[in-house]
Amino acid sequence: MSSSQSRDELKSKLNLETSRIRWHELQTYFARGQVVRVVPELDLLEVATELAADNKPRFEQWMQDGRVGEVAPDTAQDWYDRNAELWAVVIAPWVLVQDRSGHVLH
């Protein structure tokens, strides 16, 4: 099996595990520092696949670019206030989340 086949299979598996979840349901994971924000411009499944495959260089580049990382306190508060519905996928111990609502903090 080639590496691309195994990545495609992993991505397909993760697609089945991706779902929408309300921010209030993620509070315990957020408090533990296990929630990872993914900007809407990135493919959530691609990011999850790269994390699961332990592709550190790619993941570190996204983090340096500010496209993947911790949930900032103001973002967490905004999501809490409106109990935002986010797309999420678990790559234990991490929960990757993405806000596709188009809502922008002012």
Secondary structure in CASP SS format (residue, H / E / C, confidence):
PFRMAT SS
TARGET T0000
AUTHOR 0000-0000-0000
METHOD secondary structure of the structure
MODEL  1
M C 1.00
S C 1.00
S H 1.00
S H 1.00
Q H 1.00
S H 1.00
R H 1.00
D H 1.00
E H 1.00
L H 1.00
K H 1.00
S H 1.00
K H 1.00
L H 1.00
N H 1.00
L H 1.00
E H 1.00
T C 1.00
S E 1.00
R E 1.00
I E 1.00
R E 1.00
W H 1.00
H H 1.00
E H 1.00
L H 1.00
Q H 1.00
T H 1.00
Y H 1.00
F H 1.00
A H 1.00
R C 1.00
G C 1.00
Q C 1.00
V E 1.00
V E 1.00
R E 1.00
V E 1.00
V C 1.00
P C 1.00
E C 1.00
L C 1.00
D C 1.00
L H 1.00
L H 1.00
E H 1.00
V H 1.00
A H 1.00
T H 1.00
E H 1.00
L H 1.00
A H 1.00
A C 1.00
D C 1.00
N C 1.00
K H 1.00
P H 1.00
R H 1.00
F H 1.00
E H 1.00
Q H 1.00
W H 1.00
M H 1.00
Q H 1.00
D C 1.00
G C 1.00
R C 1.00
V E 1.00
G E 1.00
E E 1.00
V C 1.00
A C 1.00
P H 1.00
D H 1.00
T H 1.00
A H 1.00
Q H 1.00
D H 1.00
W H 1.00
Y H 1.00
D H 1.00
R C 1.00
N C 1.00
A C 1.00
E E 1.00
L E 1.00
W E 1.00
A E 1.00
V E 1.00
V E 1.00
I E 1.00
A C 1.00
P C 1.00
W E 1.00
V E 1.00
L E 1.00
V E 1.00
Q E 1.00
D C 1.00
R C 1.00
S C 1.00
G C 1.00
H C 1.00
V C 1.00
L C 1.00
H C 1.00
END
